[in-house]
Amino acid sequence: MNDAPVIAVSSDLEARGVEFQDLSLSLSLNYSHALLAAGGLPMVLPATTSPDTIAALVRRADGVLLTGGNDVHPGLSAPRAPARLRALATPTPDGGGRDLQDFLLIQEVFRQRKPLLAICRGQQVLNVALGGTLLLDIPSQCPGALRHRCPERKSQIVHDVQLTPGTLLHRIMGAQVVGVNSTHHQAVDRVAGLLRVVARSQDGIVEGLELAAAHRDWLPFLVSVQFHPERLADRYPPHRALFEAFVRACAANRDSAL
């Protein structure tokens, strides 16, 4: 593992952890398992909103993985939404600290030009950080939509997504239709100008984003997905391929900087 690219991995927070019920970091082991299997070396990030610390952490990493977790604060993700919808959000229990940390991570990723993979909440906070907005509750705002919140089947295929031919995500996953899991009640609404939609479920919900063609050279690699490939990578090659492509991009970017 001496030459494995180092991947900075964000984590969520839980109000009561195991040790003394303190506010604690929370991160599924599936992310580390998927990165290790793909040849990466995960580095779980501390909870910090210090710009200098985050800049230093990103500098030491070869790529960044934005993970899932609680909702982005509705004041950031949908500031014009009615109170009844904002009340359905469940933000991280730290007063917005994780939102700020993720915003700073994204800022540093672009400033330092590091590869980025964003998953579930990661896709949502990426879109918000770059100027987009979110649907705060799919069942309330999209009548007739698929059931996207299926935590009881978090490691199983629950619906298909359609990938846009010729996109990076399509080339990586090697199929135009891919089965995915689904554990979210929020989703991308207005897409940030730097991004483009590259995958949707049959009800139109955004399932994947990349840099828009005009901005493709801003980063060596950027893919975000609304589903959780880390829970499927051990059994489904398209999901494993996503981590392998990301780790390769991190290694290549590191080597080009030497």
Summary of the structure (lengths in Angstrom):
residues: 258
radius of gyration: 17.1
end to end distance: 18.2
largest distance: 52.1
contacts: 911
relative contact order: 0.17
helix: 37%
strand: 22%
